[in-house]
Amino acid sequence: MNIFRLAGDMTHLFSFLVLLLKIHTIKSCAGISLKTQELYAIVFTTRYLDIFTDYISLYNTVMKLIFLGSTFFILWYMRHHKVVRRSYDKDQDTFRHYFLVLPCLLLALLINEKFTFKEVMWTFSIYLEAVAILPQLVLLQRTRNIDNLTGQYIFLLG
């Protein structure tokens, strides 16, 4: 296994754990961009289309399931948990994140290794992941209120 991939997977995993810890313990998602979370849901859904068709290893399958599950669990918490959803400030989280999706998709259609559906979707996920953090950064710039756990989440995600 590539040590850089393992390090990347672990920091990404820890970023989700820190975010879930924050949301669960203080019952608040203040300072967290729902739009960034939605973009990550799109990233992981399109990247892991092969989860049920191509088996690579147990580690690979488990990490895919963890990334998908944690991303959608965070989305559920922010949208549907009766206490947490009240702390989300949609007036501050106004980045038009869907404008990032189309350019990334067009770029993936133009620049990819092989023009197949799964390959284009995987390439799209790579391009989208590169800009998925933008709504979170804009939200932090607007609110200028970064608590310790949010800062750790951003650091690990980066």
Phi and psi in radians as a Rosetta constraint file:
Dihedral C 1 N 2 CA 2 C 2 CIRCULARHARMONIC -1.277 0.35
Dihedral N 2 CA 2 C 2 N 3 CIRCULARHARMONIC 2.174 0.35
Dihedral C 2 N 3 CA 3 C 3 CIRCULARHARMONIC -1.105 0.35
Dihedral N 3 CA 3 C 3 N 4 CIRCULARHARMONIC -0.575 0.35
Dihedral C 3 N 4 CA 4 C 4 CIRCULARHARMONIC -1.228 0.35
Dihedral N 4 CA 4 C 4 N 5 CIRCULARHARMONIC -0.661 0.35
Dihedral C 4 N 5 CA 5 C 5 CIRCULARHARMONIC -1.153 0.35
Dihedral N 5 CA 5 C 5 N 6 CIRCULARHARMONIC -0.746 0.35
Dihedral C 5 N 6 CA 6 C 6 CIRCULARHARMONIC -1.069 0.35
Dihedral N 6 CA 6 C 6 N 7 CIRCULARHARMONIC -0.780 0.35
Dihedral C 6 N 7 CA 7 C 7 CIRCULARHARMONIC -1.103 0.35
Dihedral N 7 CA 7 C 7 N 8 CIRCULARHARMONIC -0.742 0.35
Dihedral C 7 N 8 CA 8 C 8 CIRCULARHARMONIC -1.104 0.35
Dihedral N 8 CA 8 C 8 N 9 CIRCULARHARMONIC -0.777 0.35
Dihedral C 8 N 9 CA 9 C 9 CIRCULARHARMONIC -1.073 0.35
Dihedral N 9 CA 9 C 9 N 10 CIRCULARHARMONIC -0.747 0.35
Dihedral C 9 N 10 CA 10 C 10 CIRCULARHARMONIC -1.212 0.35
Dihedral N 10 CA 10 C 10 N 11 CIRCULARHARMONIC -0.708 0.35
Dihedral C 10 N 11 CA 11 C 11 CIRCULARHARMONIC -1.182 0.35
Dihedral N 11 CA 11 C 11 N 12 CIRCULARHARMONIC -0.634 0.35
Dihedral C 11 N 12 CA 12 C 12 CIRCULARHARMONIC -1.153 0.35
Dihedral N 12 CA 12 C 12 N 13 CIRCULARHARMONIC -0.745 0.35
Dihedral C 12 N 13 CA 13 C 13 CIRCULARHARMONIC -1.091 0.35
Dihedral N 13 CA 13 C 13 N 14 CIRCULARHARMONIC -0.783 0.35
Dihedral C 13 N 14 CA 14 C 14 CIRCULARHARMONIC -1.113 0.35
Dihedral N 14 CA 14 C 14 N 15 CIRCULARHARMONIC -0.586 0.35
Dihedral C 14 N 15 CA 15 C 15 CIRCULARHARMONIC -1.106 0.35
Dihedral N 15 CA 15 C 15 N 16 CIRCULARHARMONIC -0.729 0.35
Dihedral C 15 N 16 CA 16 C 16 CIRCULARHARMONIC -1.161 0.35
Dihedral N 16 CA 16 C 16 N 17 CIRCULARHARMONIC -0.688 0.35
Dihedral C 16 N 17 CA 17 C 17 CIRCULARHARMONIC -1.130 0.35
Dihedral N 17 CA 17 C 17 N 18 CIRCULARHARMONIC -0.721 0.35
Dihedral C 17 N 18 CA 18 C 18 CIRCULARHARMONIC -1.089 0.35
Dihedral N 18 CA 18 C 18 N 19 CIRCULARHARMONIC -0.761 0.35
Dihedral C 18 N 19 CA 19 C 19 CIRCULARHARMONIC -1.135 0.35
Dihedral N 19 CA 19 C 19 N 20 CIRCULARHARMONIC -0.776 0.35
Dihedral C 19 N 20 CA 20 C 20 CIRCULARHARMONIC -1.119 0.35
Dihedral N 20 CA 20 C 20 N 21 CIRCULARHARMONIC -0.660 0.35
Dihedral C 20 N 21 CA 21 C 21 CIRCULARHARMONIC -1.068 0.35
Dihedral N 21 CA 21 C 21 N 22 CIRCULARHARMONIC -0.787 0.35
Dihedral C 21 N 22 CA 22 C 22 CIRCULARHARMONIC -1.063 0.35
Dihedral N 22 CA 22 C 22 N 23 CIRCULARHARMONIC -0.900 0.35
Dihedral C 22 N 23 CA 23 C 23 CIRCULARHARMONIC -1.114 0.35
Dihedral N 23 CA 23 C 23 N 24 CIRCULARHARMONIC -0.734 0.35
Dihedral C 23 N 24 CA 24 C 24 CIRCULARHARMONIC -1.269 0.35
Dihedral N 24 CA 24 C 24 N 25 CIRCULARHARMONIC -0.732 0.35
Dihedral C 24 N 25 CA 25 C 25 CIRCULARHARMONIC -1.352 0.35
Dihedral N 25 CA 25 C 25 N 26 CIRCULARHARMONIC -0.734 0.35
Dihedral C 25 N 26 CA 26 C 26 CIRCULARHARMONIC -1.751 0.35
Dihedral N 26 CA 26 C 26 N 27 CIRCULARHARMONIC 0.036 0.35
Dihedral C 26 N 27 CA 27 C 27 CIRCULARHARMONIC 0.900 0.35
Dihedral N 27 CA 27 C 27 N 28 CIRCULARHARMONIC 0.789 0.35
Dihedral C 27 N 28 CA 28 C 28 CIRCULARHARMONIC -2.602 0.35
Dihedral N 28 CA 28 C 28 N 29 CIRCULARHARMONIC 2.509 0.35
Dihedral C 28 N 29 CA 29 C 29 CIRCULARHARMONIC -2.067 0.35
Dihedral N 29 CA 29 C 29 N 30 CIRCULARHARMONIC 0.419 0.35
Dihedral C 29 N 30 CA 30 C 30 CIRCULARHARMONIC -1.036 0.35
Dihedral N 30 CA 30 C 30 N 31 CIRCULARHARMONIC 2.329 0.35
Dihedral C 30 N 31 CA 31 C 31 CIRCULARHARMONIC 1.494 0.35
Dihedral N 31 CA 31 C 31 N 32 CIRCULARHARMONIC 0.009 0.35
Dihedral C 31 N 32 CA 32 C 32 CIRCULARHARMONIC -1.880 0.35
Dihedral N 32 CA 32 C 32 N 33 CIRCULARHARMONIC 2.331 0.35
Dihedral C 32 N 33 CA 33 C 33 CIRCULARHARMONIC -1.536 0.35
Dihedral N 33 CA 33 C 33 N 34 CIRCULARHARMONIC 2.040 0.35
Dihedral C 33 N 34 CA 34 C 34 CIRCULARHARMONIC -1.095 0.35
Dihedral N 34 CA 34 C 34 N 35 CIRCULARHARMONIC -0.570 0.35
Dihedral C 34 N 35 CA 35 C 35 CIRCULARHARMONIC -1.176 0.35
Dihedral N 35 CA 35 C 35 N 36 CIRCULARHARMONIC -0.660 0.35
Dihedral C 35 N 36 CA 36 C 36 CIRCULARHARMONIC -1.125 0.35
Dihedral N 36 CA 36 C 36 N 37 CIRCULARHARMONIC -0.716 0.35
Dihedral C 36 N 37 CA 37 C 37 CIRCULARHARMONIC -1.113 0.35
Dihedral N 37 CA 37 C 37 N 38 CIRCULARHARMONIC -0.674 0.35
Dihedral C 37 N 38 CA 38 C 38 CIRCULARHARMONIC -1.126 0.35
Dihedral N 38 CA 38 C 38 N 39 CIRCULARHARMONIC -0.712 0.35
Dihedral C 38 N 39 CA 39 C 39 CIRCULARHARMONIC -1.107 0.35
Dihedral N 39 CA 39 C 39 N 40 CIRCULARHARMONIC -0.711 0.35
Dihedral C 39 N 40 CA 40 C 40 CIRCULARHARMONIC -1.150 0.35
Dihedral N 40 CA 40 C 40 N 41 CIRCULARHARMONIC -0.584 0.35
Dihedral C 40 N 41 CA 41 C 41 CIRCULARHARMONIC -1.098 0.35
Dihedral N 41 CA 41 C 41 N 42 CIRCULARHARMONIC -0.718 0.35
Dihedral C 41 N 42 CA 42 C 42 CIRCULARHARMONIC -1.157 0.35
Dihedral N 42 CA 42 C 42 N 43 CIRCULARHARMONIC -0.740 0.35
Dihedral C 42 N 43 CA 43 C 43 CIRCULARHARMONIC -0.998 0.35
Dihedral N 43 CA 43 C 43 N 44 CIRCULARHARMONIC -0.923 0.35
Dihedral C 43 N 44 CA 44 C 44 CIRCULARHARMONIC -1.256 0.35
Dihedral N 44 CA 44 C 44 N 45 CIRCULARHARMONIC -0.591 0.35
Dihedral C 44 N 45 CA 45 C 45 CIRCULARHARMONIC -1.131 0.35
Dihedral N 45 CA 45 C 45 N 46 CIRCULARHARMONIC -0.773 0.35
Dihedral C 45 N 46 CA 46 C 46 CIRCULARHARMONIC -1.319 0.35
Dihedral N 46 CA 46 C 46 N 47 CIRCULARHARMONIC -0.524 0.35
Dihedral C 46 N 47 CA 47 C 47 CIRCULARHARMONIC -1.296 0.35
Dihedral N 47 CA 47 C 47 N 48 CIRCULARHARMONIC -0.594 0.35
Dihedral C 47 N 48 CA 48 C 48 CIRCULARHARMONIC -1.827 0.35
Dihedral N 48 CA 48 C 48 N 49 CIRCULARHARMONIC 0.591 0.35
Dihedral C 48 N 49 CA 49 C 49 CIRCULARHARMONIC -1.090 0.35
Dihedral N 49 CA 49 C 49 N 50 CIRCULARHARMONIC -0.384 0.35
Dihedral C 49 N 50 CA 50 C 50 CIRCULARHARMONIC -1.523 0.35
Dihedral N 50 CA 50 C 50 N 51 CIRCULARHARMONIC 0.089 0.35
Dihedral C 50 N 51 CA 51 C 51 CIRCULARHARMONIC -1.025 0.35
Dihedral N 51 CA 51 C 51 N 52 CIRCULARHARMONIC -0.584 0.35
Dihedral C 51 N 52 CA 52 C 52 CIRCULARHARMONIC -1.788 0.35
Dihedral N 52 CA 52 C 52 N 53 CIRCULARHARMONIC -0.023 0.35
Dihedral C 52 N 53 CA 53 C 53 CIRCULARHARMONIC -1.967 0.35
Dihedral N 53 CA 53 C 53 N 54 CIRCULARHARMONIC -0.582 0.35
Dihedral C 53 N 54 CA 54 C 54 CIRCULARHARMONIC -2.128 0.35
Dihedral N 54 CA 54 C 54 N 55 CIRCULARHARMONIC 1.952 0.35
Dihedral C 54 N 55 CA 55 C 55 CIRCULARHARMONIC -1.573 0.35
Dihedral N 55 CA 55 C 55 N 56 CIRCULARHARMONIC 2.198 0.35
Dihedral C 55 N 56 CA 56 C 56 CIRCULARHARMONIC -1.878 0.35
Dihedral N 56 CA 56 C 56 N 57 CIRCULARHARMONIC -0.945 0.35
Dihedral C 56 N 57 CA 57 C 57 CIRCULARHARMONIC -2.855 0.35
Dihedral N 57 CA 57 C 57 N 58 CIRCULARHARMONIC 2.895 0.35
Dihedral C 57 N 58 CA 58 C 58 CIRCULARHARMONIC -1.115 0.35
Dihedral N 58 CA 58 C 58 N 59 CIRCULARHARMONIC -0.754 0.35
Dihedral C 58 N 59 CA 59 C 59 CIRCULARHARMONIC -0.986 0.35
Dihedral N 59 CA 59 C 59 N 60 CIRCULARHARMONIC -0.837 0.35
Dihedral C 59 N 60 CA 60 C 60 CIRCULARHARMONIC -1.066 0.35
Dihedral N 60 CA 60 C 60 N 61 CIRCULARHARMONIC -0.817 0.35
Dihedral C 60 N 61 CA 61 C 61 CIRCULARHARMONIC -1.129 0.35
Dihedral N 61 CA 61 C 61 N 62 CIRCULARHARMONIC -0.769 0.35
Dihedral C 61 N 62 CA 62 C 62 CIRCULARHARMONIC -1.120 0.35
Dihedral N 62 CA 62 C 62 N 63 CIRCULARHARMONIC -0.756 0.35
Dihedral C 62 N 63 CA 63 C 63 CIRCULARHARMONIC -1.133 0.35
Dihedral N 63 CA 63 C 63 N 64 CIRCULARHARMONIC -0.685 0.35
Dihedral C 63 N 64 CA 64 C 64 CIRCULARHARMONIC -1.066 0.35
Dihedral N 64 CA 64 C 64 N 65 CIRCULARHARMONIC -0.792 0.35
Dihedral C 64 N 65 CA 65 C 65 CIRCULARHARMONIC -1.134 0.35
Dihedral N 65 CA 65 C 65 N 66 CIRCULARHARMONIC -0.671 0.35
Dihedral C 65 N 66 CA 66 C 66 CIRCULARHARMONIC -1.152 0.35
Dihedral N 66 CA 66 C 66 N 67 CIRCULARHARMONIC -0.802 0.35
Dihedral C 66 N 67 CA 67 C 67 CIRCULARHARMONIC -1.098 0.35
Dihedral N 67 CA 67 C 67 N 68 CIRCULARHARMONIC -0.786 0.35
Dihedral C 67 N 68 CA 68 C 68 CIRCULARHARMONIC -1.107 0.35
Dihedral N 68 CA 68 C 68 N 69 CIRCULARHARMONIC -0.864 0.35
Dihedral C 68 N 69 CA 69 C 69 CIRCULARHARMONIC -1.083 0.35
Dihedral N 69 CA 69 C 69 N 70 CIRCULARHARMONIC -0.799 0.35
Dihedral C 69 N 70 CA 70 C 70 CIRCULARHARMONIC -1.175 0.35
Dihedral N 70 CA 70 C 70 N 71 CIRCULARHARMONIC -0.651 0.35
Dihedral C 70 N 71 CA 71 C 71 CIRCULARHARMONIC -1.122 0.35
Dihedral N 71 CA 71 C 71 N 72 CIRCULARHARMONIC -0.817 0.35
Dihedral C 71 N 72 CA 72 C 72 CIRCULARHARMONIC -1.249 0.35
Dihedral N 72 CA 72 C 72 N 73 CIRCULARHARMONIC -0.496 0.35
Dihedral C 72 N 73 CA 73 C 73 CIRCULARHARMONIC -1.192 0.35
Dihedral N 73 CA 73 C 73 N 74 CIRCULARHARMONIC -0.718 0.35
Dihedral C 73 N 74 CA 74 C 74 CIRCULARHARMONIC -1.082 0.35
Dihedral N 74 CA 74 C 74 N 75 CIRCULARHARMONIC -0.772 0.35
Dihedral C 74 N 75 CA 75 C 75 CIRCULARHARMONIC -1.047 0.35
Dihedral N 75 CA 75 C 75 N 76 CIRCULARHARMONIC -0.754 0.35
Dihedral C 75 N 76 CA 76 C 76 CIRCULARHARMONIC -1.067 0.35
Dihedral N 76 CA 76 C 76 N 77 CIRCULARHARMONIC -0.823 0.35
Dihedral C 76 N 77 CA 77 C 77 CIRCULARHARMONIC -0.962 0.35
Dihedral N 77 CA 77 C 77 N 78 CIRCULARHARMONIC -0.840 0.35
Dihedral C 77 N 78 CA 78 C 78 CIRCULARHARMONIC -1.247 0.35
Dihedral N 78 CA 78 C 78 N 79 CIRCULARHARMONIC -0.501 0.35
Dihedral C 78 N 79 CA 79 C 79 CIRCULARHARMONIC -1.667 0.35
Dihedral N 79 CA 79 C 79 N 80 CIRCULARHARMONIC -0.574 0.35
Dihedral C 79 N 80 CA 80 C 80 CIRCULARHARMONIC -2.121 0.35
Dihedral N 80 CA 80 C 80 N 81 CIRCULARHARMONIC -0.344 0.35
Dihedral C 80 N 81 CA 81 C 81 CIRCULARHARMONIC -1.160 0.35
Dihedral N 81 CA 81 C 81 N 82 CIRCULARHARMONIC 2.240 0.35
Dihedral C 81 N 82 CA 82 C 82 CIRCULARHARMONIC -1.076 0.35
Dihedral N 82 CA 82 C 82 N 83 CIRCULARHARMONIC -0.552 0.35
Dihedral C 82 N 83 CA 83 C 83 CIRCULARHARMONIC -1.573 0.35
Dihedral N 83 CA 83 C 83 N 84 CIRCULARHARMONIC -0.802 0.35
Dihedral C 83 N 84 CA 84 C 84 CIRCULARHARMONIC -1.125 0.35
Dihedral N 84 CA 84 C 84 N 85 CIRCULARHARMONIC -0.735 0.35
Dihedral C 84 N 85 CA 85 C 85 CIRCULARHARMONIC -1.087 0.35
Dihedral N 85 CA 85 C 85 N 86 CIRCULARHARMONIC -0.442 0.35
Dihedral C 85 N 86 CA 86 C 86 CIRCULARHARMONIC -1.238 0.35
Dihedral N 86 CA 86 C 86 N 87 CIRCULARHARMONIC -0.370 0.35
Dihedral C 86 N 87 CA 87 C 87 CIRCULARHARMONIC -1.522 0.35
Dihedral N 87 CA 87 C 87 N 88 CIRCULARHARMONIC -0.139 0.35
Dihedral C 87 N 88 CA 88 C 88 CIRCULARHARMONIC -1.342 0.35
Dihedral N 88 CA 88 C 88 N 89 CIRCULARHARMONIC 2.245 0.35
Dihedral C 88 N 89 CA 89 C 89 CIRCULARHARMONIC -1.820 0.35
Dihedral N 89 CA 89 C 89 N 90 CIRCULARHARMONIC 1.570 0.35
Dihedral C 89 N 90 CA 90 C 90 CIRCULARHARMONIC -1.251 0.35
Dihedral N 90 CA 90 C 90 N 91 CIRCULARHARMONIC -0.305 0.35
Dihedral C 90 N 91 CA 91 C 91 CIRCULARHARMONIC -1.220 0.35
Dihedral N 91 CA 91 C 91 N 92 CIRCULARHARMONIC -0.468 0.35
Dihedral C 91 N 92 CA 92 C 92 CIRCULARHARMONIC -1.603 0.35
Dihedral N 92 CA 92 C 92 N 93 CIRCULARHARMONIC -0.485 0.35
Dihedral C 92 N 93 CA 93 C 93 CIRCULARHARMONIC -1.600 0.35
Dihedral N 93 CA 93 C 93 N 94 CIRCULARHARMONIC 1.266 0.35
Dihedral C 93 N 94 CA 94 C 94 CIRCULARHARMONIC -1.910 0.35
Dihedral N 94 CA 94 C 94 N 95 CIRCULARHARMONIC 0.141 0.35
Dihedral C 94 N 95 CA 95 C 95 CIRCULARHARMONIC -1.053 0.35
Dihedral N 95 CA 95 C 95 N 96 CIRCULARHARMONIC 2.298 0.35
Dihedral C 95 N 96 CA 96 C 96 CIRCULARHARMONIC -1.458 0.35
Dihedral N 96 CA 96 C 96 N 97 CIRCULARHARMONIC 1.434 0.35
Dihedral C 96 N 97 CA 97 C 97 CIRCULARHARMONIC -1.205 0.35
Dihedral N 97 CA 97 C 97 N 98 CIRCULARHARMONIC -0.403 0.35
Dihedral C 97 N 98 CA 98 C 98 CIRCULARHARMONIC -1.227 0.35
Dihedral N 98 CA 98 C 98 N 99 CIRCULARHARMONIC -0.313 0.35
Dihedral C 98 N 99 CA 99 C 99 CIRCULARHARMONIC -1.253 0.35
Dihedral N 99 CA 99 C 99 N 100 CIRCULARHARMONIC -0.234 0.35
Dihedral C 99 N 100 CA 100 C 100 CIRCULARHARMONIC -1.456 0.35
Dihedral N 100 CA 100 C 100 N 101 CIRCULARHARMONIC -0.469 0.35
Dihedral C 100 N 101 CA 101 C 101 CIRCULARHARMONIC -1.209 0.35
Dihedral N 101 CA 101 C 101 N 102 CIRCULARHARMONIC -0.849 0.35
Dihedral C 101 N 102 CA 102 C 102 CIRCULARHARMONIC -1.083 0.35
Dihedral N 102 CA 102 C 102 N 103 CIRCULARHARMONIC -0.837 0.35
Dihedral C 102 N 103 CA 103 C 103 CIRCULARHARMONIC -1.060 0.35
Dihedral N 103 CA 103 C 103 N 104 CIRCULARHARMONIC -0.652 0.35
Dihedral C 103 N 104 CA 104 C 104 CIRCULARHARMONIC -1.160 0.35
Dihedral N 104 CA 104 C 104 N 105 CIRCULARHARMONIC -0.669 0.35
Dihedral C 104 N 105 CA 105 C 105 CIRCULARHARMONIC -1.175 0.35
Dihedral N 105 CA 105 C 105 N 106 CIRCULARHARMONIC -0.753 0.35
Dihedral C 105 N 106 CA 106 C 106 CIRCULARHARMONIC -1.098 0.35
Dihedral N 106 CA 106 C 106 N 107 CIRCULARHARMONIC -0.732 0.35
Dihedral C 106 N 107 CA 107 C 107 CIRCULARHARMONIC -1.096 0.35
Dihedral N 107 CA 107 C 107 N 108 CIRCULARHARMONIC -0.691 0.35
Dihedral C 107 N 108 CA 108 C 108 CIRCULARHARMONIC -1.164 0.35
Dihedral N 108 CA 108 C 108 N 109 CIRCULARHARMONIC -0.590 0.35
Dihedral C 108 N 109 CA 109 C 109 CIRCULARHARMONIC -1.212 0.35
Dihedral N 109 CA 109 C 109 N 110 CIRCULARHARMONIC -0.537 0.35
Dihedral C 109 N 110 CA 110 C 110 CIRCULARHARMONIC -1.524 0.35
Dihedral N 110 CA 110 C 110 N 111 CIRCULARHARMONIC -0.709 0.35
Dihedral C 110 N 111 CA 111 C 111 CIRCULARHARMONIC -2.112 0.35
Dihedral N 111 CA 111 C 111 N 112 CIRCULARHARMONIC 1.784 0.35
Dihedral C 111 N 112 CA 112 C 112 CIRCULARHARMONIC -2.618 0.35
Dihedral N 112 CA 112 C 112 N 113 CIRCULARHARMONIC 2.905 0.35
Dihedral C 112 N 113 CA 113 C 113 CIRCULARHARMONIC -1.359 0.35
Dihedral N 113 CA 113 C 113 N 114 CIRCULARHARMONIC -0.684 0.35
Dihedral C 113 N 114 CA 114 C 114 CIRCULARHARMONIC -2.574 0.35
Dihedral N 114 CA 114 C 114 N 115 CIRCULARHARMONIC 2.341 0.35
Dihedral C 114 N 115 CA 115 C 115 CIRCULARHARMONIC -1.479 0.35
Dihedral N 115 CA 115 C 115 N 116 CIRCULARHARMONIC 1.277 0.35
Dihedral C 115 N 116 CA 116 C 116 CIRCULARHARMONIC -2.144 0.35
Dihedral N 116 CA 116 C 116 N 117 CIRCULARHARMONIC 2.819 0.35
Dihedral C 116 N 117 CA 117 C 117 CIRCULARHARMONIC -1.018 0.35
Dihedral N 117 CA 117 C 117 N 118 CIRCULARHARMONIC -0.877 0.35
Dihedral C 117 N 118 CA 118 C 118 CIRCULARHARMONIC -1.124 0.35
Dihedral N 118 CA 118 C 118 N 119 CIRCULARHARMONIC -0.671 0.35
Dihedral C 118 N 119 CA 119 C 119 CIRCULARHARMONIC -1.193 0.35
Dihedral N 119 CA 119 C 119 N 120 CIRCULARHARMONIC -0.730 0.35
Dihedral C 119 N 120 CA 120 C 120 CIRCULARHARMONIC -1.137 0.35
Dihedral N 120 CA 120 C 120 N 121 CIRCULARHARMONIC -0.701 0.35
Dihedral C 120 N 121 CA 121 C 121 CIRCULARHARMONIC -1.172 0.35
Dihedral N 121 CA 121 C 121 N 122 CIRCULARHARMONIC -0.671 0.35
Dihedral C 121 N 122 CA 122 C 122 CIRCULARHARMONIC -1.120 0.35
Dihedral N 122 CA 122 C 122 N 123 CIRCULARHARMONIC -0.776 0.35
Dihedral C 122 N 123 CA 123 C 123 CIRCULARHARMONIC -1.102 0.35
Dihedral N 123 CA 123 C 123 N 124 CIRCULARHARMONIC -0.746 0.35
Dihedral C 123 N 124 CA 124 C 124 CIRCULARHARMONIC -0.993 0.35
Dihedral N 124 CA 124 C 124 N 125 CIRCULARHARMONIC -0.738 0.35
Dihedral C 124 N 125 CA 125 C 125 CIRCULARHARMONIC -1.132 0.35
Dihedral N 125 CA 125 C 125 N 126 CIRCULARHARMONIC -0.599 0.35
Dihedral C 125 N 126 CA 126 C 126 CIRCULARHARMONIC -1.162 0.35
Dihedral N 126 CA 126 C 126 N 127 CIRCULARHARMONIC -0.817 0.35
Dihedral C 126 N 127 CA 127 C 127 CIRCULARHARMONIC -1.125 0.35
Dihedral N 127 CA 127 C 127 N 128 CIRCULARHARMONIC -0.737 0.35
Dihedral C 127 N 128 CA 128 C 128 CIRCULARHARMONIC -1.193 0.35
Dihedral N 128 CA 128 C 128 N 129 CIRCULARHARMONIC -0.640 0.35
Dihedral C 128 N 129 CA 129 C 129 CIRCULARHARMONIC -1.092 0.35
Dihedral N 129 CA 129 C 129 N 130 CIRCULARHARMONIC -0.556 0.35
Dihedral C 129 N 130 CA 130 C 130 CIRCULARHARMONIC -1.122 0.35
Dihedral N 130 CA 130 C 130 N 131 CIRCULARHARMONIC -0.471 0.35
Dihedral C 130 N 131 CA 131 C 131 CIRCULARHARMONIC -2.005 0.35
Dihedral N 131 CA 131 C 131 N 132 CIRCULARHARMONIC 0.005 0.35
Dihedral C 131 N 132 CA 132 C 132 CIRCULARHARMONIC -1.117 0.35
Dihedral N 132 CA 132 C 132 N 133 CIRCULARHARMONIC -0.415 0.35
Dihedral C 132 N 133 CA 133 C 133 CIRCULARHARMONIC -1.357 0.35
Dihedral N 133 CA 133 C 133 N 134 CIRCULARHARMONIC -0.259 0.35
Dihedral C 133 N 134 CA 134 C 134 CIRCULARHARMONIC -0.983 0.35
Dihedral N 134 CA 134 C 134 N 135 CIRCULARHARMONIC -0.809 0.35
Dihedral C 134 N 135 CA 135 C 135 CIRCULARHARMONIC -1.038 0.35
Dihedral N 135 CA 135 C 135 N 136 CIRCULARHARMONIC -0.632 0.35
Dihedral C 135 N 136 CA 136 C 136 CIRCULARHARMONIC -1.162 0.35
Dihedral N 136 CA 136 C 136 N 137 CIRCULARHARMONIC -0.745 0.35
Dihedral C 136 N 137 CA 137 C 137 CIRCULARHARMONIC -1.155 0.35
Dihedral N 137 CA 137 C 137 N 138 CIRCULARHARMONIC -0.690 0.35
Dihedral C 137 N 138 CA 138 C 138 CIRCULARHARMONIC -1.144 0.35
Dihedral N 138 CA 138 C 138 N 139 CIRCULARHARMONIC -0.720 0.35
Dihedral C 138 N 139 CA 139 C 139 CIRCULARHARMONIC -1.071 0.35
Dihedral N 139 CA 139 C 139 N 140 CIRCULARHARMONIC -0.773 0.35
Dihedral C 139 N 140 CA 140 C 140 CIRCULARHARMONIC -1.137 0.35
Dihedral N 140 CA 140 C 140 N 141 CIRCULARHARMONIC -0.623 0.35
Dihedral C 140 N 141 CA 141 C 141 CIRCULARHARMONIC -1.157 0.35
Dihedral N 141 CA 141 C 141 N 142 CIRCULARHARMONIC -0.694 0.35
Dihedral C 141 N 142 CA 142 C 142 CIRCULARHARMONIC -1.211 0.35
Dihedral N 142 CA 142 C 142 N 143 CIRCULARHARMONIC -0.805 0.35
Dihedral C 142 N 143 CA 143 C 143 CIRCULARHARMONIC -1.419 0.35
Dihedral N 143 CA 143 C 143 N 144 CIRCULARHARMONIC -0.525 0.35
Dihedral C 143 N 144 CA 144 C 144 CIRCULARHARMONIC 0.947 0.35
Dihedral N 144 CA 144 C 144 N 145 CIRCULARHARMONIC 0.436 0.35
Dihedral C 144 N 145 CA 145 C 145 CIRCULARHARMONIC -2.147 0.35
Dihedral N 145 CA 145 C 145 N 146 CIRCULARHARMONIC 1.689 0.35
Dihedral C 145 N 146 CA 146 C 146 CIRCULARHARMONIC -1.994 0.35
Dihedral N 146 CA 146 C 146 N 147 CIRCULARHARMONIC 1.919 0.35
Dihedral C 146 N 147 CA 147 C 147 CIRCULARHARMONIC -1.409 0.35
Dihedral N 147 CA 147 C 147 N 148 CIRCULARHARMONIC 3.002 0.35
Dihedral C 147 N 148 CA 148 C 148 CIRCULARHARMONIC -1.047 0.35
Dihedral N 148 CA 148 C 148 N 149 CIRCULARHARMONIC -0.835 0.35
Dihedral C 148 N 149 CA 149 C 149 CIRCULARHARMONIC -1.184 0.35
Dihedral N 149 CA 149 C 149 N 150 CIRCULARHARMONIC -0.637 0.35
Dihedral C 149 N 150 CA 150 C 150 CIRCULARHARMONIC -1.138 0.35
Dihedral N 150 CA 150 C 150 N 151 CIRCULARHARMONIC -0.737 0.35
Dihedral C 150 N 151 CA 151 C 151 CIRCULARHARMONIC -1.063 0.35
Dihedral N 151 CA 151 C 151 N 152 CIRCULARHARMONIC -0.751 0.35
Dihedral C 151 N 152 CA 152 C 152 CIRCULARHARMONIC -1.130 0.35
Dihedral N 152 CA 152 C 152 N 153 CIRCULARHARMONIC -0.693 0.35
Dihedral C 152 N 153 CA 153 C 153 CIRCULARHARMONIC -1.038 0.35
Dihedral N 153 CA 153 C 153 N 154 CIRCULARHARMONIC -0.836 0.35
Dihedral C 153 N 154 CA 154 C 154 CIRCULARHARMONIC -1.110 0.35
Dihedral N 154 CA 154 C 154 N 155 CIRCULARHARMONIC -0.752 0.35
Dihedral C 154 N 155 CA 155 C 155 CIRCULARHARMONIC -1.054 0.35
Dihedral N 155 CA 155 C 155 N 156 CIRCULARHARMONIC -0.845 0.35
Dihedral C 155 N 156 CA 156 C 156 CIRCULARHARMONIC -1.187 0.35
Dihedral N 156 CA 156 C 156 N 157 CIRCULARHARMONIC -0.608 0.35
Dihedral C 156 N 157 CA 157 C 157 CIRCULARHARMONIC -1.174 0.35
Dihedral N 157 CA 157 C 157 N 158 CIRCULARHARMONIC -0.672 0.35
